[in-house]
Amino acid sequence: MKKILLLCVFLLSFSLLVWCQSSNDVVLVYYFHGDFRCPTCFRIEQYSREAVEQNFKDELASGRVVFKVVNVETKGNEHFVKDYQLYTKSLIVSLVKNGKEVKFGNLTRVWEYIGNKQVFFDYVKNEVTSYLKEL
């Protein structure tokens, strides 16, 4: 009985440790925009959301991937412009380990690929996948 109890405590502790560690390790996919948004800006957000939702269902459900839309002109969000050197609407992929951002990339080619949905989706998928491999 004592061995079973010790085993249960060990498994619970290990599960909690894994959960705590994994909850701090995440790939964030941000779509940043301002107050003024053109039709192309809305389409970039739409395609970005669809690409992430279609290609990373399990990772979204587990919290390993998080998709966020952020208006940088909303009070409190201004710091993102400096943090990510934003100059226009942007899709940023960020790798967070142990609660700290370790790297990020600006997916600037979304503007090039907006005319071809499949190429756009493949681009986003490949970039997010490369960040997931580093978790």
SEPAFI-309800 format. One record per residue (C-alpha): residue number from 1; residue in one letter; x, y, z. Coordinates in steps of 0.25 Angstrom, whole numbers, padded with zeros to 4 digits. Example, Ala and Ser with C-alpha at 12.3 -4.5 7.8 and 13.67 -1.06 7.14 Angstrom:
% SEPAFI-309800
<site><num>1</num><residu>A</residu><east>0049</east><north>-0018</north><up>0031</up></site>
<site><num>2</num><residu>S</residu><east>0055</east><north>-0004</north><up>0029</up></site>
//
This chain:
% SEPAFI-309800
<site><num>1</num><residu>M</residu><east>0000</east><north>0000</north><up>0000</up></site>
<site><num>2</num><residu>K</residu><east>0011</east><north>0009</north><up>0004</up></site>
<site><num>3</num><residu>K</residu><east>0018</east><north>0007</north><up>-0010</up></site>
<site><num>4</num><residu>I</residu><east>0005</east><north>0010</north><up>-0017</up></site>
<site><num>5</num><residu>L</residu><east>0004</east><north>0023</north><up>-0010</up></site>
<site><num>6</num><residu>L</residu><east>0018</east><north>0027</north><up>-0013</up></site>
<site><num>7</num><residu>L</residu><east>0016</east><north>0023</north><up>-0027</up></site>
<site><num>8</num><residu>C</residu><east>0004</east><north>0032</north><up>-0028</up></site>
<site><num>9</num><residu>V</residu><east>0011</east><north>0044</north><up>-0021</up></site>
<site><num>10</num><residu>F</residu><east>0022</east><north>0042</north><up>-0031</up></site>
<site><num>11</num><residu>L</residu><east>0013</east><north>0042</north><up>-0043</up></site>
<site><num>12</num><residu>L</residu><east>0005</east><north>0054</north><up>-0038</up></site>
<site><num>13</num><residu>S</residu><east>0018</east><north>0062</north><up>-0036</up></site>
<site><num>14</num><residu>F</residu><east>0024</east><north>0058</north><up>-0049</up></site>
<site><num>15</num><residu>S</residu><east>0011</east><north>0061</north><up>-0056</up></site>
<site><num>16</num><residu>L</residu><east>0010</east><north>0075</north><up>-0049</up></site>
<site><num>17</num><residu>L</residu><east>0025</east><north>0078</north><up>-0053</up></site>
<site><num>18</num><residu>V</residu><east>0022</east><north>0074</north><up>-0068</up></site>
<site><num>19</num><residu>W</residu><east>0010</east><north>0083</north><up>-0068</up></site>
<site><num>20</num><residu>C</residu><east>0016</east><north>0095</north><up>-0061</up></site>
<site><num>21</num><residu>Q</residu><east>0028</east><north>0094</north><up>-0071</up></site>
<site><num>22</num><residu>S</residu><east>0020</east><north>0092</north><up>-0083</up></site>
<site><num>23</num><residu>S</residu><east>0010</east><north>0103</north><up>-0079</up></site>
<site><num>24</num><residu>N</residu><east>0022</east><north>0113</north><up>-0080</up></site>
<site><num>25</num><residu>D</residu><east>0027</east><north>0108</north><up>-0093</up></site>
<site><num>26</num><residu>V</residu><east>0019</east><north>0113</north><up>-0105</up></site>
<site><num>27</num><residu>V</residu><east>0019</east><north>0118</north><up>-0119</up></site>
<site><num>28</num><residu>L</residu><east>0011</east><north>0131</north><up>-0120</up></site>
<site><num>29</num><residu>V</residu><east>0006</east><north>0136</north><up>-0133</up></site>
<site><num>30</num><residu>Y</residu><east>0002</east><north>0150</north><up>-0133</up></site>
<site><num>31</num><residu>Y</residu><east>-0005</east><north>0158</north><up>-0143</up></site>
<site><num>32</num><residu>F</residu><east>-0002</east><north>0173</north><up>-0140</up></site>
<site><num>33</num><residu>H</residu><east>-0011</east><north>0184</north><up>-0146</up></site>
<site><num>34</num><residu>G</residu><east>-0015</east><north>0198</north><up>-0144</up></site>
<site><num>35</num><residu>D</residu><east>-0028</east><north>0206</north><up>-0143</up></site>
<site><num>36</num><residu>F</residu><east>-0029</east><north>0208</north><up>-0159</up></site>
<site><num>37</num><residu>R</residu><east>-0030</east><north>0194</north><up>-0166</up></site>
<site><num>38</num><residu>C</residu><east>-0031</east><north>0192</north><up>-0181</up></site>
<site><num>39</num><residu>P</residu><east>-0037</east><north>0180</north><up>-0188</up></site>
<site><num>40</num><residu>T</residu><east>-0023</east><north>0174</north><up>-0190</up></site>
<site><num>41</num><residu>C</residu><east>-0021</east><north>0176</north><up>-0175</up></site>
<site><num>42</num><residu>F</residu><east>-0033</east><north>0168</north><up>-0171</up></site>
<site><num>43</num><residu>R</residu><east>-0030</east><north>0157</north><up>-0181</up></site>
<site><num>44</num><residu>I</residu><east>-0016</east><north>0156</north><up>-0175</up></site>
<site><num>45</num><residu>E</residu><east>-0022</east><north>0154</north><up>-0161</up></site>
<site><num>46</num><residu>Q</residu><east>-0033</east><north>0144</north><up>-0167</up></site>
<site><num>47</num><residu>Y</residu><east>-0022</east><north>0136</north><up>-0175</up></site>
<site><num>48</num><residu>S</residu><east>-0013</east><north>0136</north><up>-0163</up></site>
<site><num>49</num><residu>R</residu><east>-0024</east><north>0131</north><up>-0153</up></site>
<site><num>50</num><residu>E</residu><east>-0029</east><north>0120</north><up>-0163</up></site>
<site><num>51</num><residu>A</residu><east>-0014</east><north>0115</north><up>-0166</up></site>
<site><num>52</num><residu>V</residu><east>-0012</east><north>0114</north><up>-0151</up></site>
<site><num>53</num><residu>E</residu><east>-0025</east><north>0107</north><up>-0148</up></site>
<site><num>54</num><residu>Q</residu><east>-0025</east><north>0098</north><up>-0159</up></site>
<site><num>55</num><residu>N</residu><east>-0010</east><north>0093</north><up>-0157</up></site>
<site><num>56</num><residu>F</residu><east>-0009</east><north>0093</north><up>-0142</up></site>
<site><num>57</num><residu>K</residu><east>-0022</east><north>0089</north><up>-0136</up></site>
<site><num>58</num><residu>D</residu><east>-0015</east><north>0080</north><up>-0126</up></site>
<site><num>59</num><residu>E</residu><east>-0005</east><north>0090</north><up>-0122</up></site>
<site><num>60</num><residu>L</residu><east>-0016</east><north>0101</north><up>-0120</up></site>
<site><num>61</num><residu>A</residu><east>-0024</east><north>0092</north><up>-0112</up></site>
<site><num>62</num><residu>S</residu><east>-0012</east><north>0088</north><up>-0103</up></site>
<site><num>63</num><residu>G</residu><east>-0007</east><north>0103</north><up>-0102</up></site>
<site><num>64</num><residu>R</residu><east>0006</east><north>0100</north><up>-0109</up></site>
<site><num>65</num><residu>V</residu><east>0002</east><north>0110</north><up>-0120</up></site>
<site><num>66</num><residu>V</residu><east>-0006</east><north>0123</north><up>-0117</up></site>
<site><num>67</num><residu>F</residu><east>-0012</east><north>0132</north><up>-0127</up></site>
<site><num>68</num><residu>K</residu><east>-0014</east><north>0146</north><up>-0123</up></site>
<site><num>69</num><residu>V</residu><east>-0019</east><north>0158</north><up>-0131</up></site>
<site><num>70</num><residu>V</residu><east>-0014</east><north>0171</north><up>-0124</up></site>
<site><num>71</num><residu>N</residu><east>-0017</east><north>0186</north><up>-0128</up></site>
<site><num>72</num><residu>V</residu><east>-0004</east><north>0193</north><up>-0125</up></site>
<site><num>73</num><residu>E</residu><east>-0012</east><north>0206</north><up>-0124</up></site>
<site><num>74</num><residu>T</residu><east>-0020</east><north>0201</north><up>-0112</up></site>
<site><num>75</num><residu>K</residu><east>-0015</east><north>0207</north><up>-0099</up></site>
<site><num>76</num><residu>G</residu><east>-0005</east><north>0197</north><up>-0092</up></site>
<site><num>77</num><residu>N</residu><east>-0001</east><north>0191</north><up>-0106</up></site>
<site><num>78</num><residu>E</residu><east>0008</east><north>0202</north><up>-0111</up></site>
<site><num>79</num><residu>H</residu><east>0020</east><north>0195</north><up>-0106</up></site>
<site><num>80</num><residu>F</residu><east>0019</east><north>0184</north><up>-0117</up></site>
<site><num>81</num><residu>V</residu><east>0023</east><north>0194</north><up>-0127</up></site>
<site><num>82</num><residu>K</residu><east>0036</east><north>0196</north><up>-0121</up></site>
<site><num>83</num><residu>D</residu><east>0038</east><north>0181</north><up>-0116</up></site>
<site><num>84</num><residu>Y</residu><east>0036</east><north>0176</north><up>-0130</up></site>
<site><num>85</num><residu>Q</residu><east>0041</east><north>0188</north><up>-0138</up></site>
<site><num>86</num><residu>L</residu><east>0027</east><north>0189</north><up>-0145</up></site>
<site><num>87</num><residu>Y</residu><east>0025</east><north>0198</north><up>-0156</up></site>
<site><num>88</num><residu>T</residu><east>0012</east><north>0193</north><up>-0162</up></site>
<site><num>89</num><residu>K</residu><east>0002</east><north>0182</north><up>-0160</up></site>
<site><num>90</num><residu>S</residu><east>0010</east><north>0170</north><up>-0156</up></site>
<site><num>91</num><residu>L</residu><east>0010</east><north>0155</north><up>-0154</up></site>
<site><num>92</num><residu>I</residu><east>0020</east><north>0151</north><up>-0143</up></site>
<site><num>93</num><residu>V</residu><east>0024</east><north>0137</north><up>-0138</up></site>
<site><num>94</num><residu>S</residu><east>0030</east><north>0137</north><up>-0124</up></site>
<site><num>95</num><residu>L</residu><east>0037</east><north>0126</north><up>-0117</up></site>
<site><num>96</num><residu>V</residu><east>0035</east><north>0126</north><up>-0102</up></site>
<site><num>97</num><residu>K</residu><east>0042</east><north>0116</north><up>-0093</up></site>
<site><num>98</num><residu>N</residu><east>0041</east><north>0116</north><up>-0077</up></site>
<site><num>99</num><residu>G</residu><east>0032</east><north>0128</north><up>-0078</up></site>
<site><num>100</num><residu>K</residu><east>0043</east><north>0137</north><up>-0086</up></site>
<site><num>101</num><residu>E</residu><east>0043</east><north>0140</north><up>-0101</up></site>
<site><num>102</num><residu>V</residu><east>0056</east><north>0135</north><up>-0107</up></site>
<site><num>103</num><residu>K</residu><east>0053</east><north>0138</north><up>-0121</up></site>
<site><num>104</num><residu>F</residu><east>0043</east><north>0144</north><up>-0131</up></site>
<site><num>105</num><residu>G</residu><east>0042</east><north>0146</north><up>-0146</up></site>
<site><num>106</num><residu>N</residu><east>0034</east><north>0156</north><up>-0154</up></site>
<site><num>107</num><residu>L</residu><east>0027</east><north>0148</north><up>-0165</up></site>
<site><num>108</num><residu>T</residu><east>0028</east><north>0160</north><up>-0175</up></site>
<site><num>109</num><residu>R</residu><east>0025</east><north>0151</north><up>-0187</up></site>
<site><num>110</num><residu>V</residu><east>0010</east><north>0151</north><up>-0184</up></site>
<site><num>111</num><residu>W</residu><east>0009</east><north>0163</north><up>-0192</up></site>
<site><num>112</num><residu>E</residu><east>0015</east><north>0156</north><up>-0204</up></site>
<site><num>113</num><residu>Y</residu><east>0007</east><north>0144</north><up>-0203</up></site>
<site><num>114</num><residu>I</residu><east>-0007</east><north>0150</north><up>-0200</up></site>
<site><num>115</num><residu>G</residu><east>-0011</east><north>0147</north><up>-0214</up></site>
<site><num>116</num><residu>N</residu><east>-0009</east><north>0132</north><up>-0213</up></site>
<site><num>117</num><residu>K</residu><east>-0016</east><north>0126</north><up>-0201</up></site>
<site><num>118</num><residu>Q</residu><east>-0009</east><north>0113</north><up>-0202</up></site>
<site><num>119</num><residu>V</residu><east>0005</east><north>0119</north><up>-0203</up></site>
<site><num>120</num><residu>F</residu><east>0001</east><north>0128</north><up>-0191</up></site>
<site><num>121</num><residu>F</residu><east>-0003</east><north>0116</north><up>-0183</up></site>
<site><num>122</num><residu>D</residu><east>0009</east><north>0108</north><up>-0186</up></site>
<site><num>123</num><residu>Y</residu><east>0018</east><north>0120</north><up>-0182</up></site>
<site><num>124</num><residu>V</residu><east>0011</east><north>0122</north><up>-0168</up></site>
<site><num>125</num><residu>K</residu><east>0011</east><north>0107</north><up>-0166</up></site>
<site><num>126</num><residu>N</residu><east>0026</east><north>0105</north><up>-0169</up></site>
<site><num>127</num><residu>E</residu><east>0030</east><north>0117</north><up>-0160</up></site>
<site><num>128</num><residu>V</residu><east>0021</east><north>0112</north><up>-0148</up></site>
<site><num>129</num><residu>T</residu><east>0026</east><north>0098</north><up>-0150</up></site>
<site><num>130</num><residu>S</residu><east>0040</east><north>0102</north><up>-0149</up></site>
<site><num>131</num><residu>Y</residu><east>0038</east><north>0109</north><up>-0136</up></site>
<site><num>132</num><residu>L</residu><east>0030</east><north>0097</north><up>-0130</up></site>
<site><num>133</num><residu>K</residu><east>0042</east><north>0089</north><up>-0133</up></site>
<site><num>134</num><residu>E</residu><east>0050</east><north>0097</north><up>-0123</up></site>
<site><num>135</num><residu>L</residu><east>0040</east><north>0095</north><up>-0111</up></site>
//
